[in-house]
Every structure is written in structure tokens, then in C-alpha cells.
Amino acid sequence: MRSKDPLARWGKKLLARKGSLKLAVAAVARKLTVAIWYLLNGKWTPLEELDERLALKLGKIITQVGAAGLKKINKTRQQLREQSDQLLKSGRVYLLDPDKKLPAKSALPRTTPAQPHWLAS
């Protein structure tokens, strides 16, 4: 609600129309939840171009890599940016397998808690 994102602008308009901050926040949260549900079910549209915010975030990440990090991976800043752009646009495909069974956690032995020092004799 505090950003200039289109979803935040929509939430602000809803707030102005309805007059309830809690309602607007809940509506924005619901929209985010639905978007995540679509992503988890593989119903997403691929990224075609990086918007200004994403490009800025990518630049900050590359800055954190620093000159030593760039030298270590043997890339220039421009090469790393182009590679990152390409990776973001090609994306990864994550499949959510609802039938996947996780192994059971092994039971940890129960230990008795130590007595506080004031109870020790």
C-alpha cells in the first residue's frame, strides 16, 4: 500500500472509495494470495522485459557482488547484468507435486530439562 506498484495504487483507490484501511489491506492480500496460487499451479506468464524496479534491484545485487566478486567469477558488470537479464527472462519451471510424500521425521530422544540453579541442592 505504500509503494507505487499498480497493486498498491489499486488498494489506495479502494481505500478512498470504501474508507476502510482494513478492507483495502485484506483485498490487496487476497489478490497477492490468488497470484501466488496461480504461480504455484504453473499458470504464470513469462517475463518478457525487466521493469525499472526489477532492473534497479538487479543493479543493487550486482553492486553487492563487488569488484572482487566479479573478478572471481571472471565477468564484467555488464556481462553479469546481461546474463542475469537472460536468466530472469528464461525463468525456471517449478512443478508442485501434490502426491509427493516427505520422509517421516525421526523421533528425537526426549531429555529432561535441567533444574534451575535455585532448585539445585
C-alpha positions in Angstrom: 0.0 0.0 0.0 3.0 2.3 0.5 4.7 1.7 -2.9 3.9 3.0 -6.3 3.2 -0.5 -7.6 0.0 -0.9 -9.6 -1.5 -3.2 -6.9 -0.8 -0.6 -4.3 -2.4 2.1 -6.4 -5.5 -0.2 -6.8 -5.5 -0.6 -3.0 -5.3 3.1 -2.4 -8.3 3.7 -4.8 -10.2 1.1 -2.9 -9.4 2.8 0.4 -10.6 6.1 -1.0 -13.8 4.5 -2.2 -14.6 2.4 0.8 -12.9 4.3 3.6 -11.7 1.3 5.4 -8.0 0.6 5.7 -8.5 -3.0 6.9 -10.7 -3.8 4.0 -8.2 -2.4 1.5 -5.3 -4.3 3.1 -7.3 -7.5 3.1 -8.3 -7.0 -0.5 -4.6 -6.5 -1.6 -3.6 -9.5 0.5 -6.2 -11.6 -1.2 -5.0 -10.5 -4.7 -1.5 -11.5 -3.7 -2.6 -14.8 -2.4 -4.5 -15.6 -5.6 -1.4 -14.6 -7.7 0.8 -16.9 -5.6 -1.8 -19.7 -6.1 -1.6 -19.3 -9.9 2.2 -19.3 -9.7 2.3 -22.5 -7.7 -0.1 -24.1 -10.1 2.1 -23.2 -13.1 -0.3 -20.6 -14.5 2.1 -17.7 -15.0 3.2 -15.6 -17.9 6.9 -15.5 -18.7 8.8 -12.3 -18.0 9.3 -10.5 -21.3 11.2 -7.4 -20.2 12.6 -6.1 -16.9 10.7 -3.2 -15.5 12.5 -0.3 -13.9 12.2 -1.6 -10.3 13.5 -5.1 -11.2 16.4 -3.5 -13.1 17.2 -1.4 -10.1 17.1 -4.4 -7.7 19.4 -6.3 -10.1 21.9 -3.4 -10.1 21.9 -3.4 -6.3 22.6 -7.1 -6.2 25.5 -6.7 -8.7 26.9 -3.9 -6.6 26.9 -6.2 -3.6 28.9 -8.7 -5.6 31.6 -6.1 -5.9 34.8 -5.8 -7.9 36.4 -8.8 -6.1 33.4 -11.0 -6.7 33.2 -10.0 -10.4 36.9 -10.8 -10.7 36.4 -14.1 -9.0 33.7 -15.2 -11.5 35.7 -13.6 -14.3 32.9 -11.3 -15.6 32.4 -7.6 -16.1 29.5 -5.8 -14.5 27.8 -5.6 -18.0 28.3 -9.3 -18.7 26.8 -10.3 -15.3 23.8 -7.9 -15.9 23.2 -9.4 -19.4 23.4 -12.9 -18.1 21.1 -12.1 -15.2 18.6 -10.5 -17.5 18.6 -13.6 -19.7 18.1 -15.9 -16.7 15.2 -13.8 -15.4 13.5 -13.8 -18.8 14.0 -17.5 -19.5 12.8 -18.4 -16.0 12.6 -21.7 -14.2 9.8 -24.0 -14.1 8.8 -25.4 -10.7 6.3 -28.2 -10.5 4.3 -28.6 -7.4 3.7 -32.3 -6.9 0.7 -32.8 -4.5 1.4 -36.5 -4.3 5.0 -36.2 -3.1 5.5 -37.9 0.2 8.1 -36.4 2.5 10.1 -38.8 4.7 8.9 -39.0 8.3 11.0 -37.1 10.8 12.9 -39.4 13.1 11.8 -39.2 16.7 14.3 -37.3 18.8 15.0 -38.7 22.2 13.3 -36.8 24.9 15.5 -35.3 27.5 14.5 -33.9 30.8 15.2 -30.2 31.3 18.0 -29.2 33.6 16.9 -27.9 37.0 17.2 -24.2 37.6 20.2 -23.3 39.7 18.0 -22.1 42.6 16.5 -25.6 42.9 19.8 -27.4 42.8 20.8 -28.7 46.2 
